[in-house]
Amino acid sequence: MKTIYFLITVFFIAPLFSFTTLKTNPIILVTQDTITVEATFDGHEDYGYNFIAKHSDDEEYTLTFQKVIEAVSNEFDLKSDVLIGTKFKITYKTEIIVTKDADGYEDENIVNTITKLEKI
């Protein structure tokens, strides 16, 4: 009889542990080599640091960086408005982080990290 109670308990409790681990296991899927671009600082938002860059046909686009390495953040205060409008040479890397939600669906998040920043 104790064996039956044990098996019933394991049957109902084991799935709870497997579902909780699904949503907390991020997987870094792709890490690119570093990329360098020239862009103008456009400010800081809650979601990241925005820069305006230009394609080869002079069409503007926004690059958002979610992370900045410590050495760069010590040299440049990108959270202040003082540097808005300043042109930079930016070296960065891109990672695609894949997580699974509670329903088992994969969610891809692109994370751009500034690794080097130089005023132009």
C-alpha positions as CSV (number, residue, x, y, z in Angstrom):
1,M,0.0,0.0,0.0
2,K,2.9,2.4,0.8
3,T,4.3,1.7,-2.7
4,I,1.0,2.8,-4.3
5,Y,0.9,6.1,-2.3
6,F,4.6,6.7,-3.2
7,L,3.9,6.1,-6.9
8,I,0.9,8.4,-6.9
9,T,2.8,11.1,-5.1
10,V,5.7,10.9,-7.6
11,F,3.3,10.8,-10.5
12,F,1.7,14.1,-9.5
13,I,4.8,16.0,-8.1
14,A,7.4,15.1,-10.7
15,P,5.8,17.1,-13.6
16,L,5.7,20.2,-11.4
17,F,9.5,20.2,-11.2
18,S,9.9,19.6,-15.0
19,F,7.6,22.6,-15.9
20,T,9.4,25.0,-13.6
21,T,12.8,24.2,-15.1
22,L,11.6,24.9,-18.6
23,K,11.2,28.6,-18.2
24,T,14.5,29.3,-16.5
25,N,17.0,27.7,-18.8
26,P,18.2,30.2,-21.4
27,I,20.3,28.8,-24.2
28,I,22.6,31.0,-26.2
29,L,22.0,29.9,-29.7
30,V,24.2,32.1,-31.9
31,T,27.1,34.4,-31.0
32,Q,28.5,36.4,-33.9
33,D,31.9,37.8,-34.4
34,T,32.3,41.4,-33.6
35,I,30.8,44.0,-35.9
36,T,31.9,47.6,-36.3
37,V,29.7,50.5,-37.4
38,E,29.7,54.3,-37.3
39,A,26.5,55.8,-35.7
40,T,25.2,58.8,-33.8
41,F,24.1,58.4,-30.2
42,D,20.3,59.0,-29.8
43,G,19.8,58.4,-26.1
44,H,19.0,55.8,-23.5
45,E,15.7,54.1,-22.9
46,D,14.6,51.4,-20.4
47,Y,15.2,48.8,-23.1
48,G,18.7,49.9,-24.2
49,Y,21.0,52.5,-25.8
50,N,19.9,53.8,-29.2
51,F,22.2,54.8,-32.0
52,I,21.3,56.1,-35.5
53,A,23.3,54.6,-38.3
54,K,23.0,54.8,-42.1
55,H,22.9,52.1,-44.8
56,S,25.0,52.5,-47.9
57,D,22.1,54.2,-49.6
58,D,22.0,56.9,-46.8
59,E,18.8,55.5,-45.3
60,E,18.8,55.8,-41.5
61,Y,18.1,53.0,-39.1
62,T,18.2,52.6,-35.3
63,L,20.6,50.2,-33.6
64,T,19.7,49.3,-30.0
65,F,22.2,47.9,-27.6
66,Q,21.0,46.1,-24.5
67,K,24.4,45.7,-22.8
68,V,27.6,47.6,-22.5
69,I,30.8,46.1,-21.2
70,E,32.1,47.7,-17.9
71,A,35.2,49.3,-19.5
72,V,33.0,51.2,-22.0
73,S,30.4,52.3,-19.4
74,N,33.2,53.5,-17.2
75,E,34.6,55.7,-20.0
76,F,31.3,57.0,-21.4
77,D,28.1,57.8,-19.4
78,L,25.5,56.7,-22.0
79,K,22.7,57.1,-19.4
80,S,23.1,60.9,-19.5
81,D,21.8,63.2,-22.2
82,V,25.3,64.9,-22.6
83,L,26.4,62.6,-25.4
84,I,23.2,62.7,-27.5
85,G,24.2,63.7,-31.1
86,T,27.8,62.5,-30.7
87,K,29.1,60.3,-33.5
88,F,30.8,57.1,-32.4
89,K,32.6,54.1,-34.0
90,I,30.9,51.1,-32.2
91,T,32.3,47.6,-32.0
92,Y,29.7,45.1,-30.8
93,K,28.6,41.5,-30.7
94,T,25.2,39.9,-31.1
95,E,23.8,36.9,-29.3
96,I,20.5,35.2,-29.8
97,I,19.2,33.8,-26.5
98,V,16.5,31.2,-26.7
99,T,14.3,30.5,-23.7
100,K,11.2,28.3,-23.3
101,D,8.0,29.6,-21.7
102,A,5.7,27.7,-19.4
103,D,3.9,26.2,-22.4
104,G,7.1,24.9,-24.0
105,Y,7.3,27.5,-26.8
106,E,10.7,28.9,-27.7
107,D,11.2,32.7,-27.4
108,E,14.2,34.2,-29.2
109,N,15.8,37.5,-27.9
110,I,18.5,39.3,-29.7
111,V,21.0,40.9,-27.3
112,N,23.5,43.4,-28.7
113,T,26.5,44.2,-26.5
114,I,28.9,47.1,-27.0
115,T,32.5,45.9,-26.6
116,K,34.3,49.1,-27.8
117,L,33.3,52.7,-28.3
118,E,35.3,55.5,-29.8
119,K,34.3,59.1,-30.4
120,I,34.7,60.3,-34.0
